[in-house]
Amino acid sequence: MTISSRLLLVVTLCFISWQATIRNGISVPVANSDKILHFLAFYTLAFLLDFSFPKSRFGVLKIIVLIGYGILIEYVQSFLPYRSAEVADLLTDVVGITVYAVTIFLLRRLFAYQHYRQM
């Protein structure tokens, strides 16, 4: 599972990096599609990073790595004439990471509760 998670993480990072730097990336025909895509990308990256390194909990180090990647994307986009760097994009990335962290916390609590009920 770990090797496949790491491979999928690398492929996903390459895909997101490519989408973030090309002229016309993926578009969803809804309002604020850019923010939706940022949210989904960083929720997915948080999931893959967490499962790629299962011996360490989803905590500060993993969060810093993900936010650093988001900052790097915005920094690179600031030099591309057909892209723009936006603080709102970075904040949306943080929301995706945070929602993943809350999801994991709630799932652990649910499984702990179920384990307690079986005793």
Helices and strands as residue ranges (DSSP letters): H 2-21, H 33-52, H 60-77, H 87-118
